[in-house]
Amino acid sequence: MSSRSGGRAVLGAFAAVAMFLLAACGGGPTSSGTAPDTGGDGAFPVTIEHKYGSTTIPAKPQRVVTLGYTDQDAVIALGTVPVGTSEWYGDQPGALFPWAAEKLGGAPLPTVLPVSQTVDFERVAALAPDLILALYAGLEQGDYEKLSAIAPTVVPPAGVPNYGIPWDTQTEIVGTALGKPAEAAVLVKEVKDKIAEVKAAHPEYAGKTALVANQFSDQWYAYSTEDQRGRLLTELGFTVNPEIDALAGGQFSTPISFERADLIDADALIWVMFDSEQEPKVRANPSYAATRAAKEGRDVFVVPTGSTGLEPMIGFLTVLSLPRLLDALPAHLDALLDGDPATR
C-alpha cells in the first residue's frame, strides 16, 4: 500500500491522522459479523469497475476485511461488521470510533491490522476474507493483484486520487459490494440532506473562503477540494483558494512554503495537528502571524486529544461520522467568521 510517502504521503494517510491529524439500516449485526439477511436489494454475482480493472463478487460477502482507513464505517452502516480493519489513528478498539462501535449490536470487534507502509498479506489471508475493500487507501496495483488472489478486492474508481475517494462514492460502492445498493443510497441521501440543511441555514458562508491545513515536519500543507475536508467546505458554500487546487494537481493536498502564507489565509482556517505542540510553532511563525486569519482569530487548531468538539470527525469523514461533525462544525465556523479573537 502506498504510504503517501514524503510530506504529501505521510500527511494524507497520517495527516488526516494528524488531522485527525484527524442509522445503520436493517437489524443489528450478529456475532458472525453480518446482519441478519433481510433479502437485500442486490443480486449476485456483481461486478464493480475500478482503476485496476474490475472485480466480480460471486455471492453475498460474509467475511469482509477493510484495508481502507475509513471503509469500516460504510460497511457497518450497512449492517455488516468487518472481520478485519486497518488502524489509522485514535487507537480505538477494533479501529472503530464511537459512532461505529455503537452499532455493533453485540458482534465481536474486528481484528485490527496495524498501520503500515506495506500490506501484511499473511495476516489478511489468515482472516479468510471473501471480500477486501481498499477504497480510502493508496493500494498499488501489484498489491491489488496479490490481494485479489486471496479474495475479491475492490479499489477506488479510475480518476480518484489515493486517499481521495468521496464519502458518498465510498458508501455507494460498499453498498453494491454487499448487495445493498438501495440502502446505501438512502444513507447517502440522508447525509447529503443534512449538508444541504446546514448550507441553507448559513447563507453567510457563500462568498467566504475556508481551508483545512496542517503542519508536519516543519512544513505547511493545505488540503484541496480533492480531499474530503476541502470538498465538504465547498459543499457548505465556502470557496477554497483555487491556487491550492492548482498546486495540488489533482491530489488531496499540497505543501505550502512559509513564504506563501497568503495561500493559507482564509476567512475560516482549520488547522489539524498531530499534537498540541504544533499550535505554538505555527503561531510563532512571523509569516503566519501576519495573516488576517491569525490576527483576527479566524483560525482554530484541532488535535486528536483536544476538546473543540471537532475531533476526531474532522479527519475521519464518513457516512456515520458526518452527521456528528455537521452538528458541531457550524458553531466553530460562525466564531471564526466574526473576526473576533475572543470568540475563537
Secondary structure as UniProt FT lines:
FT   HELIX           6..10
FT   HELIX           11..15
FT   HELIX           16..18
FT   TURN            31..32
FT   STRAND          46..50
FT   TURN            51..52
FT   STRAND          53..57
FT   STRAND          64..66
FT   TURN            69..70
FT   HELIX           71..77
FT   TURN            78..79
FT   STRAND          84..86
FT   HELIX           93..95
FT   HELIX           98..101
FT   TURN            102..103
FT   TURN            105..106
FT   STRAND          111..113
FT   HELIX           121..126
FT   STRAND          131..133
FT   HELIX           141..148
FT   TURN            149..150
FT   STRAND          153..154
FT   TURN            158..159
FT   TURN            162..163
FT   HELIX           167..177
FT   TURN            178..179
FT   HELIX           181..201
FT   HELIX           203..205
FT   TURN            206..207
FT   STRAND          209..215
FT   STRAND          220..223
FT   TURN            225..226
FT   HELIX           228..235
FT   TURN            236..237
FT   HELIX           242..248
FT   TURN            249..250
FT   STRAND          253..256
FT   HELIX           258..263
FT   STRAND          268..272
FT   TURN            276..277
FT   HELIX           278..283
FT   HELIX           286..289
FT   HELIX           292..295
FT   TURN            296..297
FT   STRAND          299..302
FT   TURN            304..305
FT   TURN            311..312
FT   HELIX           313..315
FT   TURN            319..321
FT   HELIX           322..337
FT   TURN            338..339
FT   HELIX           341..343
//
